[in-house]
Amino acid sequence: PSISLHILPSPHTTTFANQYKDGFRTQYLYAQAEQIQFSDVPADWRNAPIVLFGPLAQEITPELITLFPRRPGAIIAATPQGWLRRWDTDRRVWPTPWQTADQILPLLDVLILSHDDLLPFSDGNRSEADAILVEWSKRVPLLVATDGRHGATLFRKGCTQRFSSYPANEVDPTGAGDVFAAAFLTSLYQHGDPEQATDFANCIASFSIEQPDIQGIPTLDTVKQRYP
């Protein structure tokens, strides 16, 4: 099927550089696009069945999300990494608390993020990072926290469920979280089962890290070789 794109003119395209060492990433923001405005969103997109807000560098405001109110038959979701970033004069990216969480979480059906996104706010203490996830999960129907080779955790109605990852030969982990999010939301919309969606997304993400860039994103026929 075709994919509809709506491209906005901007003096710059948001551009990151990622440097990996010992499993940790150092990130730089070399260029930043302008904020997205109400008028930038095509009118016919406002009734989309799946909406994923994926800010890169603070370019999406809470007000913009109100263009897509929660409604039966639709899924409003976000991956909040771009709300958790700030950058210094050298353009190095650093973590920053999610200042607009209280405004945005009630507007969502699903929040998807990585455990690693929260470790900087807890001095690397995993228990404290988990406490943040638990608190956020109280304000959104579904929260999924990915954890690399350790799989993912689904938070729903005060309960947590762990899902193991699929074995994979890691070549390039960049973008695995985005692939996971797209797969999760697609499965959730098709089947309405958060558990199945989490397992399916784990499988899709395992393919995505086995080749560089977007080359690892699999077709459905390829997925059937690994997904039960």
N, C-alpha and C positions, 0 to 999 in steps of 0.2 A: 504493500500500500504506500501511497505517497505521503509525505510529511509536509505540512504547511509551515512556512517560516515567515516571520515578520521582522525584517531587519531595519534597525533604526540607525540613522546617520549619527556619528559621534566623532569628535576629533581624535579619540584614541579608543582602542579595543583593550579591555581589561586583560593584562598579560602577567602571568606568574612564572617564576623560575623555581623549581623544586630541586633541592640537593639532599640526597639520602646518605646517611652514614650510621651504621650500627642499628638499623631499624628505626631511626628517627629522621624527621624531615625538617630542613631549614628552608624557609620560603621567602621569596622576594616579590614585591609588587612593582613591576617595571612600568606599567601604564594602567590607567583607570578610565573606564567609560563613564558617561554621565548617568545620573539617577533616572530611573524609569518613572514616567509621569502617567497620570490617569489617561490622558489623551493618547498615549502611546499604545494602549491595549486595544486591539481590534474588537469591535462590538460583538462579533459572532463568536469570539473566544470566551465570552463571559458566561456562556452556558455549556462549557466543556465538561464532560463527565469526570475527567481526571485533571486536576490542576496541581502542579508541583512548583512551589516557589523555591528557587535555588540561588539565593544571593551569593555573589562572589566577593564583593567588597563594599558592603553597606549601601548598595544601590536600590534596595527595595524597602519601602517604608510600610509601617502598619496600615496606613491609610489606603495604600494600593491594594492590600489584601481584602479590604472591605468591598472591593468590586466583585468579589467571588464569595458570596455568602454561602454558608453551609446549607445543604438542602438534600432531601431524599434522592437517592440514585446517583449522587455525585461524591467524589472524594477530594477534599481540599487538604493538601499536604505541604510540608516544607522540609528542606535540609538546611539547617541554620548556620553552616560554617561561615558564610559571609557576614553574619551578624556577630560572630565571635572573633573577628579579626580587626586589628589596628596596625598601623605601620609607622615607622619612624622616618627621620629625614634621610636616612640611607636606604629607604624603601624596604627594609627588612620587616617582615610580618611578625606580629606578636599577638598573643591571645588577649582578649578583652572580654569582660563579663557581658552577657546578653542583656543590654539595657532595656530592650523592648519586649522581653519575654512575657511580662504580665499582660501586655496589649495583644500580642500575637497568638499565644497558645489557645485562648478561648475561641479563636477564629478557625482553628484547624481540626481536621479529623485524624490526621496522622502526623507524627514528627519522627524523622529518621536522622540519626547521627551516629558518630563513632565514639566509643569510649575515649579514644585518644583526644577528641575535641575538648574533653572536660578535665583531663589530667592536669593541665597547666593551672586550673583554678583550685586545685586541691593539693598543690605541692607534690604531685605525683602519687598521692595517696588514693589507691583504688577504692577504698571504702567510702571516702569522702566524695569521689566522683560518682559512685553508685547512689549516694544519698541525693545528689543533685538530680540524677535521672528519676529517682523515685518521686521527688518533689514535683518535677515537671510532669511526670506521668499522671499526677492527680488532676491536671488541668487540660488533658487532651485524651480523647478516647483510646487511641493506640499510640504507643511509642516503641520504636525499635532501635536498639543500640547495637551496632556492629562492632566486632572485636577481632578483625583480621583472621588469623588462622584458628582462633578460638571460637569462631562462629558468631552467633548473634543472640540477643536477649529480647524477648517480646514482653512488654509491660501492658497489661490490660485489666481494668477493673480491680486494681489493687493486687493483682497476681503477676508473677514473673515466670517465664518459661525460657529455658535455654535450648538452643538449636546448634548442633555441631556443624562445623564447616565441612566442605567436601575436599578430599585430597587434591592438591594442585601443585604444579611446578612453577613457583613464582618467578616471573621475569620482570614485570613492571606493575607495581600495585597502584599506580596513579589512575584515578577514575573508577576504582572498584566500588567505592561508595555510591557514586552516581548510577552505575550499572545496577547495583543492588536496589537502589530506590526505585528505578524505573521498572525493574522486574517485580518487586514487591507490589507496587501500586497496580500494575497490569493484572497480576494474578488476583489481587484482592478485589478488583473491580469485576473480573470475570467469574470468580467463584465465591466471593464473600467470606472466605475462610482465612483469618489472619495467620493461623498456624501453617497452613499449606503455603501461604504467600511467603512466609519467612523462610521456610525450607527451600522453596523454589528460587527465591532471590539468592540464597547462599550458593545454590548450584550455579546459577548464571554468573555470579561474581567470581566463582572459582575458575571459569573459563577466561574471564576478562583479564586476569593477572598473568596468564600464561604466554601472552604475546604483547609486544609494545603497542602503545597508543590504543587506537580503536580496533586493531586487527584481531584482538581476542574476543570481541563481542560475538557470541555464537548465533547461528540460526536455530530454529526450533528443532530441525532434524538432528543437528549436532547435540543439542541439549538432551535429546532422548537417549543418547549413548551413556549418559551419566545420571540422569534424573529418573527415579523409579516410576 
